[in-house]
Amino acid sequence: VIEVQDHGQGIPENELPDIFKKFAKISSSPTAGESSAGLGLSIVHMLVQLLKGTIECRSTIGFGTTFTVKLPVNNEEK
């Protein structure tokens, strides 16, 4: 299990279903003003799926966001 947490502005609940889609951009602006192509989370999602894992996101406006990645210990096909 890998968890990444920030204490930023959070992601609106109605935008959470789209954050793993290619070129998805959310209404929250980056805190450092950096630009985004909207590909980062879609790439992470694809890699996690290839490893037969899961990724989840929990976010609270004004408090931040937590991403949880769960990967199997043994990824061999049976």
mmCIF file of the N, C-alpha and C atoms, coordinates in Angstrom:
data_MODEL
# 
_entry.id   MODEL 
# 
loop_
_atom_site.group_PDB 
_atom_site.id 
_atom_site.type_symbol 
_atom_site.label_atom_id 
_atom_site.label_alt_id 
_atom_site.label_comp_id 
_atom_site.label_asym_id 
_atom_site.label_entity_id 
_atom_site.label_seq_id 
_atom_site.pdbx_PDB_ins_code 
_atom_site.Cartn_x 
_atom_site.Cartn_y 
_atom_site.Cartn_z 
_atom_site.occupancy 
_atom_site.B_iso_or_equiv 
_atom_site.pdbx_formal_charge 
_atom_site.auth_seq_id 
_atom_site.auth_comp_id 
_atom_site.auth_asym_id 
_atom_site.auth_atom_id 
_atom_site.pdbx_PDB_model_num 
ATOM 1   N N  . VAL A 1 1  ? 0.855   -1.171  0.000   1.00 0.00 ? 1  VAL A N  1 
ATOM 2   C CA . VAL A 1 1  ? 0.000   0.000   0.000   1.00 0.00 ? 1  VAL A CA 1 
ATOM 3   C C  . VAL A 1 1  ? 0.900   1.233   0.000   1.00 0.00 ? 1  VAL A C  1 
ATOM 4   N N  . ILE A 1 2  ? 0.579   2.157   -0.885  1.00 0.00 ? 2  ILE A N  1 
ATOM 5   C CA . ILE A 1 2  ? 1.290   3.434   -0.976  1.00 0.00 ? 2  ILE A CA 1 
ATOM 6   C C  . ILE A 1 2  ? 0.246   4.536   -0.854  1.00 0.00 ? 2  ILE A C  1 
ATOM 7   N N  . GLU A 1 3  ? 0.481   5.479   0.054   1.00 0.00 ? 3  GLU A N  1 
ATOM 8   C CA . GLU A 1 3  ? -0.422  6.615   0.189   1.00 0.00 ? 3  GLU A CA 1 
ATOM 9   C C  . GLU A 1 3  ? 0.341   7.903   -0.038  1.00 0.00 ? 3  GLU A C  1 
ATOM 10  N N  . VAL A 1 4  ? -0.276  8.786   -0.807  1.00 0.00 ? 4  VAL A N  1 
ATOM 11  C CA . VAL A 1 4  ? 0.275   10.114  -1.045  1.00 0.00 ? 4  VAL A CA 1 
ATOM 12  C C  . VAL A 1 4  ? -0.791  11.108  -0.613  1.00 0.00 ? 4  VAL A C  1 
ATOM 13  N N  . GLN A 1 5  ? -0.400  12.007  0.283   1.00 0.00 ? 5  GLN A N  1 
ATOM 14  C CA . GLN A 1 5  ? -1.363  12.951  0.836   1.00 0.00 ? 5  GLN A CA 1 
ATOM 15  C C  . GLN A 1 5  ? -0.831  14.367  0.699   1.00 0.00 ? 5  GLN A C  1 
ATOM 16  N N  . ASP A 1 6  ? -1.726  15.296  0.386   1.00 0.00 ? 6  ASP A N  1 
ATOM 17  C CA . ASP A 1 6  ? -1.345  16.706  0.408   1.00 0.00 ? 6  ASP A CA 1 
ATOM 18  C C  . ASP A 1 6  ? -2.320  17.473  1.294   1.00 0.00 ? 6  ASP A C  1 
ATOM 19  N N  . HIS A 1 7  ? -1.983  18.681  1.560   1.00 0.00 ? 7  HIS A N  1 
ATOM 20  C CA . HIS A 1 7  ? -2.844  19.535  2.390   1.00 0.00 ? 7  HIS A CA 1 
ATOM 21  C C  . HIS A 1 7  ? -3.241  20.766  1.579   1.00 0.00 ? 7  HIS A C  1 
ATOM 22  N N  . GLY A 1 8  ? -3.548  20.520  0.315   1.00 0.00 ? 8  GLY A N  1 
ATOM 23  C CA . GLY A 1 8  ? -3.922  21.587  -0.602  1.00 0.00 ? 8  GLY A CA 1 
ATOM 24  C C  . GLY A 1 8  ? -5.394  21.923  -0.521  1.00 0.00 ? 8  GLY A C  1 
ATOM 25  N N  . GLN A 1 9  ? -5.887  22.477  -1.611  1.00 0.00 ? 9  GLN A N  1 
ATOM 26  C CA . GLN A 1 9  ? -7.261  22.972  -1.627  1.00 0.00 ? 9  GLN A CA 1 
ATOM 27  C C  . GLN A 1 9  ? -8.309  21.876  -1.815  1.00 0.00 ? 9  GLN A C  1 
ATOM 28  N N  . GLY A 1 10 ? -7.900  20.679  -2.198  1.00 0.00 ? 10 GLY A N  1 
ATOM 29  C CA . GLY A 1 10 ? -8.842  19.579  -2.378  1.00 0.00 ? 10 GLY A CA 1 
ATOM 30  C C  . GLY A 1 10 ? -9.477  19.576  -3.760  1.00 0.00 ? 10 GLY A C  1 
ATOM 31  N N  . ILE A 1 11 ? -10.157 18.485  -4.076  1.00 0.00 ? 11 ILE A N  1 
ATOM 32  C CA . ILE A 1 11 ? -10.809 18.295  -5.372  1.00 0.00 ? 11 ILE A CA 1 
ATOM 33  C C  . ILE A 1 11 ? -12.310 18.220  -5.122  1.00 0.00 ? 11 ILE A C  1 
ATOM 34  N N  . PRO A 1 12 ? -13.096 18.999  -5.851  1.00 0.00 ? 12 PRO A N  1 
ATOM 35  C CA . PRO A 1 12 ? -14.547 18.931  -5.677  1.00 0.00 ? 12 PRO A CA 1 
ATOM 36  C C  . PRO A 1 12 ? -15.081 17.517  -5.919  1.00 0.00 ? 12 PRO A C  1 
ATOM 37  N N  . GLU A 1 13 ? -16.013 17.091  -5.092  1.00 0.00 ? 13 GLU A N  1 
ATOM 38  C CA . GLU A 1 13 ? -16.549 15.730  -5.157  1.00 0.00 ? 13 GLU A CA 1 
ATOM 39  C C  . GLU A 1 13 ? -17.110 15.381  -6.540  1.00 0.00 ? 13 GLU A C  1 
ATOM 40  N N  . ASN A 1 14 ? -17.752 16.337  -7.193  1.00 0.00 ? 14 ASN A N  1 
ATOM 41  C CA . ASN A 1 14 ? -18.340 16.047  -8.502  1.00 0.00 ? 14 ASN A CA 1 
ATOM 42  C C  . ASN A 1 14 ? -17.282 15.852  -9.597  1.00 0.00 ? 14 ASN A C  1 
ATOM 43  N N  . GLU A 1 15 ? -16.026 16.209  -9.335  1.00 0.00 ? 15 GLU A N  1 
ATOM 44  C CA . GLU A 1 15 ? -14.960 16.036  -10.317 1.00 0.00 ? 15 GLU A CA 1 
ATOM 45  C C  . GLU A 1 15 ? -14.153 14.756  -10.084 1.00 0.00 ? 15 GLU A C  1 
ATOM 46  N N  . LEU A 1 16 ? -14.301 14.133  -8.935  1.00 0.00 ? 16 LEU A N  1 
ATOM 47  C CA . LEU A 1 16 ? -13.525 12.929  -8.609  1.00 0.00 ? 16 LEU A CA 1 
ATOM 48  C C  . LEU A 1 16 ? -13.688 11.795  -9.624  1.00 0.00 ? 16 LEU A C  1 
ATOM 49  N N  . PRO A 1 17 ? -14.902 11.544  -10.156 1.00 0.00 ? 17 PRO A N  1 
ATOM 50  C CA . PRO A 1 17 ? -15.022 10.433  -11.118 1.00 0.00 ? 17 PRO A CA 1 
ATOM 51  C C  . PRO A 1 17 ? -14.205 10.623  -12.398 1.00 0.00 ? 17 PRO A C  1 
ATOM 52  N N  . ASP A 1 18 ? -13.782 11.847  -12.700 1.00 0.00 ? 18 ASP A N  1 
ATOM 53  C CA . ASP A 1 18 ? -13.083 12.117  -13.957 1.00 0.00 ? 18 ASP A CA 1 
ATOM 54  C C  . ASP A 1 18 ? -11.574 12.273  -13.821 1.00 0.00 ? 18 ASP A C  1 
ATOM 55  N N  . ILE A 1 19 ? -11.036 12.265  -12.618 1.00 0.00 ? 19 ILE A N  1 
ATOM 56  C CA . ILE A 1 19 ? -9.626  12.618  -12.456 1.00 0.00 ? 19 ILE A CA 1 
ATOM 57  C C  . ILE A 1 19 ? -8.649  11.629  -13.085 1.00 0.00 ? 19 ILE A C  1 
ATOM 58  N N  . PHE A 1 20 ? -9.057  10.389  -13.333 1.00 0.00 ? 20 PHE A N  1 
ATOM 59  C CA . PHE A 1 20 ? -8.163  9.405   -13.933 1.00 0.00 ? 20 PHE A CA 1 
ATOM 60  C C  . PHE A 1 20 ? -8.316  9.312   -15.452 1.00 0.00 ? 20 PHE A C  1 
ATOM 61  N N  . LYS A 1 21 ? -9.159  10.152  -16.029 1.00 0.00 ? 21 LYS A N  1 
ATOM 62  C CA . LYS A 1 21 ? -9.358  10.157  -17.485 1.00 0.00 ? 21 LYS A CA 1 
ATOM 63  C C  . LYS A 1 21 ? -8.268  10.982  -18.156 1.00 0.00 ? 21 LYS A C  1 
ATOM 64  N N  . LYS A 1 22 ? -7.884  10.574  -19.377 1.00 0.00 ? 22 LYS A N  1 
ATOM 65  C CA . LYS A 1 22 ? -6.874  11.317  -20.136 1.00 0.00 ? 22 LYS A CA 1 
ATOM 66  C C  . LYS A 1 22 ? -7.339  12.743  -20.381 1.00 0.00 ? 22 LYS A C  1 
ATOM 67  N N  . PHE A 1 23 ? -6.427  13.663  -20.230 1.00 0.00 ? 23 PHE A N  1 
ATOM 68  C CA . PHE A 1 23 ? -6.623  15.093  -20.468 1.00 0.00 ? 23 PHE A CA 1 
ATOM 69  C C  . PHE A 1 23 ? -7.639  15.739  -19.530 1.00 0.00 ? 23 PHE A C  1 
ATOM 70  N N  . ALA A 1 24 ? -7.950  15.052  -18.429 1.00 0.00 ? 24 ALA A N  1 
ATOM 71  C CA . ALA A 1 24 ? -8.894  15.612  -17.456 1.00 0.00 ? 24 ALA A CA 1 
ATOM 72  C C  . ALA A 1 24 ? -8.233  16.772  -16.724 1.00 0.00 ? 24 ALA A C  1 
ATOM 73  N N  . LYS A 1 25 ? -8.957  17.837  -16.608 1.00 0.00 ? 25 LYS A N  1 
ATOM 74  C CA . LYS A 1 25 ? -8.490  18.984  -15.831 1.00 0.00 ? 25 LYS A CA 1 
ATOM 75  C C  . LYS A 1 25 ? -9.599  19.359  -14.861 1.00 0.00 ? 25 LYS A C  1 
ATOM 76  N N  . ILE A 1 26 ? -9.200  19.656  -13.650 1.00 0.00 ? 26 ILE A N  1 
ATOM 77  C CA . ILE A 1 26 ? -10.185 19.993  -12.632 1.00 0.00 ? 26 ILE A CA 1 
ATOM 78  C C  . ILE A 1 26 ? -10.202 21.502  -12.391 1.00 0.00 ? 26 ILE A C  1 
ATOM 79  N N  . SER A 1 27 ? -11.216 21.943  -11.709 1.00 0.00 ? 27 SER A N  1 
ATOM 80  C CA . SER A 1 27 ? -11.381 23.379  -11.486 1.00 0.00 ? 27 SER A CA 1 
ATOM 81  C C  . SER A 1 27 ? -10.376 23.949  -10.494 1.00 0.00 ? 27 SER A C  1 
ATOM 82  N N  . SER A 1 28 ? -9.846  23.121  -9.600  1.00 0.00 ? 28 SER A N  1 
ATOM 83  C CA . SER A 1 28 ? -8.846  23.594  -8.640  1.00 0.00 ? 28 SER A CA 1 
ATOM 84  C C  . SER A 1 28 ? -7.556  23.915  -9.387  1.00 0.00 ? 28 SER A C  1 
ATOM 85  N N  . SER A 1 29 ? -7.012  25.089  -9.135  1.00 0.00 ? 29 SER A N  1 
ATOM 86  C CA . SER A 1 29 ? -5.773  25.454  -9.819  1.00 0.00 ? 29 SER A CA 1 
ATOM 87  C C  . SER A 1 29 ? -4.571  24.969  -9.021  1.00 0.00 ? 29 SER A C  1 
ATOM 88  N N  . PRO A 1 30 ? -3.472  24.624  -9.714  1.00 0.00 ? 30 PRO A N  1 
ATOM 89  C CA . PRO A 1 30 ? -2.265  24.173  -9.010  1.00 0.00 ? 30 PRO A CA 1 
ATOM 90  C C  . PRO A 1 30 ? -1.761  25.246  -8.043  1.00 0.00 ? 30 PRO A C  1 
ATOM 91  N N  . THR A 1 31 ? -1.282  24.836  -6.884  1.00 0.00 ? 31 THR A N  1 
ATOM 92  C CA . THR A 1 31 ? -0.884  25.789  -5.852  1.00 0.00 ? 31 THR A CA 1 
ATOM 93  C C  . THR A 1 31 ? 0.372   26.558  -6.215  1.00 0.00 ? 31 THR A C  1 
ATOM 94  N N  . ALA A 1 32 ? 1.219   26.012  -7.078  1.00 0.00 ? 32 ALA A N  1 
ATOM 95  C CA . ALA A 1 32 ? 2.446   26.703  -7.477  1.00 0.00 ? 32 ALA A CA 1 
ATOM 96  C C  . ALA A 1 32 ? 2.305   27.329  -8.862  1.00 0.00 ? 32 ALA A C  1 
ATOM 97  N N  . GLY A 1 33 ? 1.104   27.271  -9.433  1.00 0.00 ? 33 GLY A N  1 
ATOM 98  C CA . GLY A 1 33 ? 0.863   27.883  -10.730 1.00 0.00 ? 33 GLY A CA 1 
ATOM 99  C C  . GLY A 1 33 ? 1.398   27.084  -11.908 1.00 0.00 ? 33 GLY A C  1 
ATOM 100 N N  . GLU A 1 34 ? 1.824   25.844  -11.669 1.00 0.00 ? 34 GLU A N  1 
ATOM 101 C CA . GLU A 1 34 ? 2.356   25.016  -12.750 1.00 0.00 ? 34 GLU A CA 1 
ATOM 102 C C  . GLU A 1 34 ? 1.265   24.654  -13.745 1.00 0.00 ? 34 GLU A C  1 
ATOM 103 N N  . SER A 1 35 ? 1.676   24.348  -14.977 1.00 0.00 ? 35 SER A N  1 
ATOM 104 C CA . SER A 1 35 ? 0.694   23.959  -15.991 1.00 0.00 ? 35 SER A CA 1 
ATOM 105 C C  . SER A 1 35 ? 0.474   22.450  -15.937 1.00 0.00 ? 35 SER A C  1 
ATOM 106 N N  . SER A 1 36 ? -0.600  22.012  -16.563 1.00 0.00 ? 36 SER A N  1 
ATOM 107 C CA . SER A 1 36 ? -0.943  20.593  -16.560 1.00 0.00 ? 36 SER A CA 1 
ATOM 108 C C  . SER A 1 36 ? -1.515  20.188  -17.905 1.00 0.00 ? 36 SER A C  1 
ATOM 109 N N  . ALA A 1 37 ? -1.076  19.021  -18.380 1.00 0.00 ? 37 ALA A N  1 
ATOM 110 C CA . ALA A 1 37 ? -1.633  18.472  -19.612 1.00 0.00 ? 37 ALA A CA 1 
ATOM 111 C C  . ALA A 1 37 ? -2.812  17.551  -19.308 1.00 0.00 ? 37 ALA A C  1 
ATOM 112 N N  . GLY A 1 38 ? -3.006  17.226  -18.029 1.00 0.00 ? 38 GLY A N  1 
ATOM 113 C CA . GLY A 1 38 ? -4.102  16.348  -17.648 1.00 0.00 ? 38 GLY A CA 1 
ATOM 114 C C  . GLY A 1 38 ? -3.826  14.881  -17.926 1.00 0.00 ? 38 GLY A C  1 
ATOM 115 N N  . LEU A 1 39 ? -2.538  14.506  -17.942 1.00 0.00 ? 39 LEU A N  1 
ATOM 116 C CA . LEU A 1 39 ? -2.181  13.119  -18.244 1.00 0.00 ? 39 LEU A CA 1 
ATOM 117 C C  . LEU A 1 39 ? -1.610  12.359  -17.051 1.00 0.00 ? 39 LEU A C  1 
ATOM 118 N N  . GLY A 1 40 ? -1.104  13.047  -16.046 1.00 0.00 ? 40 GLY A N  1 
ATOM 119 C CA . GLY A 1 40 ? -0.402  12.387  -14.945 1.00 0.00 ? 40 GLY A CA 1 
ATOM 120 C C  . GLY A 1 40 ? -1.192  11.292  -14.259 1.00 0.00 ? 40 GLY A C  1 
ATOM 121 N N  . LEU A 1 41 ? -2.384  11.615  -13.781 1.00 0.00 ? 41 LEU A N  1 
ATOM 122 C CA . LEU A 1 41 ? -3.169  10.615  -13.058 1.00 0.00 ? 41 LEU A CA 1 
ATOM 123 C C  . LEU A 1 41 ? -3.684  9.508   -13.972 1.00 0.00 ? 41 LEU A C  1 
ATOM 124 N N  . SER A 1 42 ? -3.914  9.811   -15.256 1.00 0.00 ? 42 SER A N  1 
ATOM 125 C CA . SER A 1 42 ? -4.351  8.751   -16.178 1.00 0.00 ? 42 SER A CA 1 
ATOM 126 C C  . SER A 1 42 ? -3.214  7.755   -16.409 1.00 0.00 ? 42 SER A C  1 
ATOM 127 N N  . ILE A 1 43 ? -1.980  8.244   -16.452 1.00 0.00 ? 43 ILE A N  1 
ATOM 128 C CA . ILE A 1 43 ? -0.819  7.349   -16.612 1.00 0.00 ? 43 ILE A CA 1 
ATOM 129 C C  . ILE A 1 43 ? -0.635  6.496   -15.363 1.00 0.00 ? 43 ILE A C  1 
ATOM 130 N N  . VAL A 1 44 ? -0.727  7.114   -14.193 1.00 0.00 ? 44 VAL A N  1 
ATOM 131 C CA . VAL A 1 44 ? -0.619  6.359   -12.938 1.00 0.00 ? 44 VAL A CA 1 
ATOM 132 C C  . VAL A 1 44 ? -1.697  5.285   -12.871 1.00 0.00 ? 44 VAL A C  1 
ATOM 133 N N  . HIS A 1 45 ? -2.932  5.654   -13.234 1.00 0.00 ? 45 HIS A N  1 
ATOM 134 C CA . HIS A 1 45 ? -4.057  4.710   -13.213 1.00 0.00 ? 45 HIS A CA 1 
ATOM 135 C C  . HIS A 1 45 ? -3.778  3.525   -14.137 1.00 0.00 ? 45 HIS A C  1 
ATOM 136 N N  . MET A 1 46 ? -3.275  3.803   -15.331 1.00 0.00 ? 46 MET A N  1 
ATOM 137 C CA . MET A 1 46 ? -2.972  2.741   -16.297 1.00 0.00 ? 46 MET A CA 1 
ATOM 138 C C  . MET A 1 46 ? -1.879  1.803   -15.754 1.00 0.00 ? 46 MET A C  1 
ATOM 139 N N  . LEU A 1 47 ? -0.825  2.367   -15.160 1.00 0.00 ? 47 LEU A N  1 
ATOM 140 C CA . LEU A 1 47 ? 0.256   1.541   -14.621 1.00 0.00 ? 47 LEU A CA 1 
ATOM 141 C C  . LEU A 1 47 ? -0.219  0.685   -13.448 1.00 0.00 ? 47 LEU A C  1 
ATOM 142 N N  . VAL A 1 48 ? -1.044  1.262   -12.592 1.00 0.00 ? 48 VAL A N  1 
ATOM 143 C CA . VAL A 1 48 ? -1.573  0.504   -11.458 1.00 0.00 ? 48 VAL A CA 1 
ATOM 144 C C  . VAL A 1 48 ? -2.435  -0.663  -11.959 1.00 0.00 ? 48 VAL A C  1 
ATOM 145 N N  . GLN A 1 49 ? -3.252  -0.425  -12.987 1.00 0.00 ? 49 GLN A N  1 
ATOM 146 C CA . GLN A 1 49 ? -4.076  -1.501  -13.554 1.00 0.00 ? 49 GLN A CA 1 
ATOM 147 C C  . GLN A 1 49 ? -3.209  -2.592  -14.172 1.00 0.00 ? 49 GLN A C  1 
ATOM 148 N N  . LEU A 1 50 ? -2.139  -2.199  -14.874 1.00 0.00 ? 50 LEU A N  1 
ATOM 149 C CA . LEU A 1 50 ? -1.233  -3.195  -15.468 1.00 0.00 ? 50 LEU A CA 1 
ATOM 150 C C  . LEU A 1 50 ? -0.603  -4.079  -14.404 1.00 0.00 ? 50 LEU A C  1 
ATOM 151 N N  . LEU A 1 51 ? -0.389  -3.528  -13.219 1.00 0.00 ? 51 LEU A N  1 
ATOM 152 C CA . LEU A 1 51 ? 0.181   -4.286  -12.109 1.00 0.00 ? 51 LEU A CA 1 
ATOM 153 C C  . LEU A 1 51 ? -0.883  -4.991  -11.281 1.00 0.00 ? 51 LEU A C  1 
ATOM 154 N N  . LYS A 1 52 ? -2.124  -4.971  -11.787 1.00 0.00 ? 52 LYS A N  1 
ATOM 155 C CA . LYS A 1 52 ? -3.259  -5.621  -11.143 1.00 0.00 ? 52 LYS A CA 1 
ATOM 156 C C  . LYS A 1 52 ? -3.549  -5.049  -9.752  1.00 0.00 ? 52 LYS A C  1 
ATOM 157 N N  . GLY A 1 53 ? -3.378  -3.752  -9.631  1.00 0.00 ? 53 GLY A N  1 
ATOM 158 C CA . GLY A 1 53 ? -3.648  -3.076  -8.379  1.00 0.00 ? 53 GLY A CA 1 
ATOM 159 C C  . GLY A 1 53 ? -4.851  -2.159  -8.488  1.00 0.00 ? 53 GLY A C  1 
ATOM 160 N N  . THR A 1 54 ? -5.057  -1.369  -7.457  1.00 0.00 ? 54 THR A N  1 
ATOM 161 C CA . THR A 1 54 ? -6.145  -0.398  -7.437  1.00 0.00 ? 54 THR A CA 1 
ATOM 162 C C  . THR A 1 54 ? -5.608  0.950   -6.976  1.00 0.00 ? 54 THR A C  1 
ATOM 163 N N  . ILE A 1 55 ? -6.298  2.013   -7.376  1.00 0.00 ? 55 ILE A N  1 
ATOM 164 C CA . ILE A 1 55 ? -5.975  3.349   -6.895  1.00 0.00 ? 55 ILE A CA 1 
ATOM 165 C C  . ILE A 1 55 ? -7.276  4.033   -6.501  1.00 0.00 ? 55 ILE A C  1 
ATOM 166 N N  . GLU A 1 56 ? -7.256  4.698   -5.358  1.00 0.00 ? 56 GLU A N  1 
ATOM 167 C CA . GLU A 1 56 ? -8.433  5.390   -4.853  1.00 0.00 ? 56 GLU A CA 1 
ATOM 168 C C  . GLU A 1 56 ? -8.044  6.814   -4.481  1.00 0.00 ? 56 GLU A C  1 
ATOM 169 N N  . CYS A 1 57 ? -9.013  7.692   -4.487  1.00 0.00 ? 57 CYS A N  1 
ATOM 170 C CA . CYS A 1 57 ? -8.786  9.084   -4.131  1.00 0.00 ? 57 CYS A CA 1 
ATOM 171 C C  . CYS A 1 57 ? -9.849  9.535   -3.148  1.00 0.00 ? 57 CYS A C  1 
ATOM 172 N N  . ARG A 1 58 ? -9.400  10.157  -2.060  1.00 0.00 ? 58 ARG A N  1 
ATOM 173 C CA . ARG A 1 58 ? -10.305 10.793  -1.094  1.00 0.00 ? 58 ARG A CA 1 
ATOM 174 C C  . ARG A 1 58 ? -9.890  12.252  -1.000  1.00 0.00 ? 58 ARG A C  1 
ATOM 175 N N  . SER A 1 59 ? -10.842 13.143  -1.037  1.00 0.00 ? 59 SER A N  1 
ATOM 176 C CA . SER A 1 59 ? -10.509 14.552  -1.000  1.00 0.00 ? 59 SER A CA 1 
ATOM 177 C C  . SER A 1 59 ? -11.555 15.340  -0.238  1.00 0.00 ? 59 SER A C  1 
ATOM 178 N N  . THR A 1 60 ? -11.086 16.341  0.491   1.00 0.00 ? 60 THR A N  1 
ATOM 179 C CA . THR A 1 60 ? -11.967 17.236  1.227   1.00 0.00 ? 60 THR A CA 1 
ATOM 180 C C  . THR A 1 60 ? -11.564 18.663  0.886   1.00 0.00 ? 60 THR A C  1 
ATOM 181 N N  . ILE A 1 61 ? -12.509 19.416  0.371   1.00 0.00 ? 61 ILE A N  1 
ATOM 182 C CA . ILE A 1 61 ? -12.242 20.803  0.007   1.00 0.00 ? 61 ILE A CA 1 
ATOM 183 C C  . ILE A 1 61 ? -11.697 21.554  1.227   1.00 0.00 ? 61 ILE A C  1 
ATOM 184 N N  . GLY A 1 62 ? -10.592 22.248  1.020   1.00 0.00 ? 62 GLY A N  1 
ATOM 185 C CA . GLY A 1 62 ? -9.981  23.031  2.077   1.00 0.00 ? 62 GLY A CA 1 
ATOM 186 C C  . GLY A 1 62 ? -9.031  22.260  2.971   1.00 0.00 ? 62 GLY A C  1 
ATOM 187 N N  . PHE A 1 63 ? -8.975  20.927  2.833   1.00 0.00 ? 63 PHE A N  1 
ATOM 188 C CA . PHE A 1 63 ? -8.122  20.116  3.699   1.00 0.00 ? 63 PHE A CA 1 
ATOM 189 C C  . PHE A 1 63 ? -7.115  19.265  2.933   1.00 0.00 ? 63 PHE A C  1 
ATOM 190 N N  . GLY A 1 64 ? -7.375  18.958  1.662   1.00 0.00 ? 64 GLY A N  1 
ATOM 191 C CA . GLY A 1 64 ? -6.414  18.198  0.885   1.00 0.00 ? 64 GLY A CA 1 
ATOM 192 C C  . GLY A 1 64 ? -6.956  16.902  0.320   1.00 0.00 ? 64 GLY A C  1 
ATOM 193 N N  . THR A 1 65 ? -6.028  16.143  -0.265  1.00 0.00 ? 65 THR A N  1 
ATOM 194 C CA . THR A 1 65 ? -6.372  14.935  -1.008  1.00 0.00 ? 65 THR A CA 1 
ATOM 195 C C  . THR A 1 65 ? -5.421  13.813  -0.637  1.00 0.00 ? 65 THR A C  1 
ATOM 196 N N  . THR A 1 66 ? -5.949  12.595  -0.607  1.00 0.00 ? 66 THR A N  1 
ATOM 197 C CA . THR A 1 66 ? -5.133  11.409  -0.364  1.00 0.00 ? 66 THR A CA 1 
ATOM 198 C C  . THR A 1 66 ? -5.385  10.399  -1.480  1.00 0.00 ? 66 THR A C  1 
ATOM 199 N N  . PHE A 1 67 ? -4.303  9.948   -2.113  1.00 0.00 ? 67 PHE A N  1 
ATOM 200 C CA . PHE A 1 67 ? -4.369  8.878   -3.104  1.00 0.00 ? 67 PHE A CA 1 
ATOM 201 C C  . PHE A 1 67 ? -3.806  7.625   -2.447  1.00 0.00 ? 67 PHE A C  1 
ATOM 202 N N  . THR A 1 68 ? -4.526  6.509   -2.587  1.00 0.00 ? 68 THR A N  1 
ATOM 203 C CA . THR A 1 68 ? -4.088  5.227   -2.042  1.00 0.00 ? 68 THR A CA 1 
ATOM 204 C C  . THR A 1 68 ? -3.942  4.234   -3.184  1.00 0.00 ? 68 THR A C  1 
ATOM 205 N N  . VAL A 1 69 ? -2.726  3.702   -3.331  1.00 0.00 ? 69 VAL A N  1 
ATOM 206 C CA . VAL A 1 69 ? -2.439  2.689   -4.350  1.00 0.00 ? 69 VAL A CA 1 
ATOM 207 C C  . VAL A 1 69 ? -2.223  1.370   -3.626  1.00 0.00 ? 69 VAL A C  1 
ATOM 208 N N  . LYS A 1 70 ? -2.944  0.341   -4.067  1.00 0.00 ? 70 LYS A N  1 
ATOM 209 C CA . LYS A 1 70 ? -2.777  -0.994  -3.512  1.00 0.00 ? 70 LYS A CA 1 
ATOM 210 C C  . LYS A 1 70 ? -2.298  -1.916  -4.613  1.00 0.00 ? 70 LYS A C  1 
ATOM 211 N N  . LEU A 1 71 ? -1.145  -2.555  -4.390  1.00 0.00 ? 71 LEU A N  1 
ATOM 212 C CA . LEU A 1 71 ? -0.566  -3.480  -5.367  1.00 0.00 ? 71 LEU A CA 1 
ATOM 213 C C  . LEU A 1 71 ? -0.440  -4.860  -4.737  1.00 0.00 ? 71 LEU A C  1 
ATOM 214 N N  . PRO A 1 72 ? -0.680  -5.904  -5.528  1.00 0.00 ? 72 PRO A N  1 
ATOM 215 C CA . PRO A 1 72 ? -0.543  -7.262  -4.983  1.00 0.00 ? 72 PRO A CA 1 
ATOM 216 C C  . PRO A 1 72 ? 0.932   -7.571  -4.705  1.00 0.00 ? 72 PRO A C  1 
ATOM 217 N N  . VAL A 1 73 ? 1.158   -8.408  -3.710  1.00 0.00 ? 73 VAL A N  1 
ATOM 218 C CA . VAL A 1 73 ? 2.520   -8.809  -3.363  1.00 0.00 ? 73 VAL A CA 1 
ATOM 219 C C  . VAL A 1 73 ? 3.087   -9.693  -4.462  1.00 0.00 ? 73 VAL A C  1 
ATOM 220 N N  . ASN A 1 74 ? 2.268   -10.611 -4.983  1.00 0.00 ? 74 ASN A N  1 
ATOM 221 C CA . ASN A 1 74 ? 2.706   -11.517 -6.035  1.00 0.00 ? 74 ASN A CA 1 
ATOM 222 C C  . ASN A 1 74 ? 1.822   -11.276 -7.246  1.00 0.00 ? 74 ASN A C  1 
ATOM 223 N N  . ASN A 1 75 ? 2.393   -10.802 -8.335  1.00 0.00 ? 75 ASN A N  1 
ATOM 224 C CA . ASN A 1 75 ? 1.632   -10.419 -9.506  1.00 0.00 ? 75 ASN A CA 1 
ATOM 225 C C  . ASN A 1 75 ? 1.674   -11.472 -10.612 1.00 0.00 ? 75 ASN A C  1 
ATOM 226 N N  . GLU A 1 76 ? 2.111   -12.691 -10.298 1.00 0.00 ? 76 GLU A N  1 
ATOM 227 C CA . GLU A 1 76 ? 2.221   -13.736 -11.316 1.00 0.00 ? 76 GLU A CA 1 
ATOM 228 C C  . GLU A 1 76 ? 0.856   -14.254 -11.719 1.00 0.00 ? 76 GLU A C  1 
ATOM 229 N N  . GLU A 1 77 ? 0.702   -14.528 -13.024 1.00 0.00 ? 77 GLU A N  1 
ATOM 230 C CA . GLU A 1 77 ? -0.533  -15.132 -13.542 1.00 0.00 ? 77 GLU A CA 1 
ATOM 231 C C  . GLU A 1 77 ? -0.611  -16.574 -13.050 1.00 0.00 ? 77 GLU A C  1 
ATOM 232 N N  . LYS A 1 78 ? -1.807  -17.041 -12.740 1.00 0.00 ? 78 LYS A N  1 
ATOM 233 C CA . LYS A 1 78 ? -1.966  -18.430 -12.294 1.00 0.00 ? 78 LYS A CA 1 
ATOM 234 C C  . LYS A 1 78 ? -2.657  -19.240 -13.352 1.00 0.00 ? 78 LYS A C  1 
# 
